[in-house]
């Protein structure tokens, strides 16, 4: 099974991809499962699950990306919002109380978005070691080293904010077509990550569109 577990929809203010188009794109490129993890809301995830409700060979894992007070954490398997602004420890605890697992998203990208050194001792379930926006950067390398050092499951994801980036980096795992099975396999550590960088021209186009949107 091929999973892209970190995609943003229009329910994130910085994404241009609708839930319906995300499902169409993911299926067209052969993905078996996705997670729409919008910033601090689960609404986009629910909308995407609804769009995919008739597919038996495709899974949408309920998810969101939470802004803790020290960096971003992706929650997989939850079905209600997690409050933003909590400490990383409180965020992880809340995710688990809601039946989900906590993934350190792009932990070494920056102190605004990544947990950075705060992830080194944090009781986390998995680490995003391959993010398509930073394939050739130092941040992925540091994340992979930490995952190996702590023997934590590795996650690969596109962190897509537009359709063209979906599936750029993914997680391979042997799971059934249920989100519960996917989470179980991730926790077992039996994952393989691979992919390539989101094309730079697409990233630059995204940045320009964001600036135009802010000015407008």
N, C-alpha and C positions, 0 to 999 in steps of 0.2 A: 504494500500500500504506500502511495506517495501522498504526503500531507504538507500543505503550506499553512502553518499555524499562526501566522501573524500578518493579517491583511487589514487595511483600513477602508471603510466605506464612507459615503457622504454623511454619515452620522458623526464622523470626525470632521472638524472644520477645515482640516488641511488635506482632505482627500476629494477626488473627483469621480470615484467609482461607485455606482449605485449597487445595492445588494443584488438586483436582478442581473445586471451585467457582470458582476463578479462571479456568480454561479455559471453563467454562460461561458465566460472566459476560462474558468477553472476546468470545466468539463471539456471544452474544446481542445485544451492542451494536455488532457489526459490525467489530471489530478483526481485522486480518489477521495480526498478529504481536504477541508479547509477550516480555518477558524478566523472569523472576522472579529478582530480585537480592537474596537474603537476606543478612543481616548475617554476614559472616565464615564462610559455609558455602555450598557449592554443592549440598547435598542437596535443598533445596527446588526448585532448578532441574531437577535430574534427575527428581524426582518429578512435576513439571509436564510435562516432556517425555514421560514415560511416559503420563500422562493424555491427551495429545494425539497419541499415536503413530498413530492411525488416520485422522487428518484430513490430507488432501492439500492443502487450501486454507488452512492455518493453520500458523504457524511459532512454535515456542518457542525463542528464542535462549538457549543456555547462558550463565549469568551469576551473578555474586555482587557484593555491595557490601563492599569491604574497608576496615577502619578502619586507615589508616596512622597514624603517630604525629603527623601534623599535619592530619588530616581524612579524609573519606570519598572513595573512588574506586570507581566502578562498572566492573567488567570484563565485557566482552561477548565471547563466543566461546571461553572457556576451558573445560576439562573436568576440572580438578582445583582443589583449594583453594589460595588464595594466603595465605600467612602474614600475620596482622595484626600491627600494631606496627612494621612497617618504615617507613623514611622514604618520602615520596612518590616520590622518584626510584627507590628500590629496588622499590617496589610497581609502578610503571609498567614498569620493566625486567622484572620477573618476569612480569607479565601478557603482555607481548610475547613473552617466551621461550616461553610456553605457547600462543602462537598467537592471542592475543586483542587487543583494543584497550581503551584506558583512557580513561574519561570522568570529568571532574571533576564530582562530584555536588553540587548546591546549594552552590557554592563559597563564597558570602558569607553563609550563614545564621548561623553562629556559629563561634567558634574550636574548639568541641568537635566539631562535625560537618562543617564546611566547611574547605576548604584556605585560604580567605581570601587574604591577600597571598602565600602560598606558591604560588598557582596562576599568578601573573603571569609568571614566568619558567620554569615547569615545562614540560618536554617532554611534552605531553599530546595525545591524539588528538582529543578533542572536549570541549565544555563544555555542561553542562545549563543552558540559558538560560531554560527555562520549566518550573518545578516547580509543580504544582497547589496545593501547600500554601502557596505564597508568591506567588501571581499578582499581588497588588496591593502587594507589598513591594519594598523597596529592593534586596534580594538578587538577584532576577531581573534587574532593570534593570542592576545592576553586572555580572552575568554576561554579559548580552547585549552590553554595551559592550566588555567584554574580548574576547569571541569575535570581534566585528567588528574590533577593533583588531589582533588577532593573526591574523585570517583563519582561524579555526578552525571546524570544523563545529558546528552548533547542534543540541542535543537537547531535545525536549520530553517530559515524562513526568509520570505521576500521583504517583509515590512512594507508591502506595496501600498502606495498612496494613489496609484492610477493603474488602469487595466494592464498596460504594457509591462508592468513589473511583476505581476502575479506569476508565481512559479519559478522565479529567477533562482532562488535557493529554497530547498525543501528538506523535509525529514522523511526518511524511508523506514518503515516498520512493518512488522507482520501482525496485523490486527484484523478483527472482524469489522463489519460495517455498522459499528455503533460507537458513539463517542466514549462510552464507558470502557470499551475494549481498547481504544486508542490511548486513553489515560493510563490504563493498567500497564500497557506495553511501555509507555514512556517511563513510568516509575520503575520498571524492571531494568531500565538502562539499555535495552536492546534496540537502539536507534542508530541510524547511519545518516549523516548529513552530506549534502553535495549541492553544487550549483555554481552560478557565475554571477558577476556583478551586474546590477541593473545598468543598462547602457547610459553612459554619461550624458549624452544629449537629452535623454528623457528626464534625467534628474535636473539638468539645467532648465529645461522647459517647465518642470514642476516649480522650481524656485522662482522663476520669472512670473509664472501665473499667480503664485502666492503673493508676490510683491504687488502685482497689479490689483489683486483682490483687496489687499489691505489699503492701497491708495484709493481705490474706487469706493 
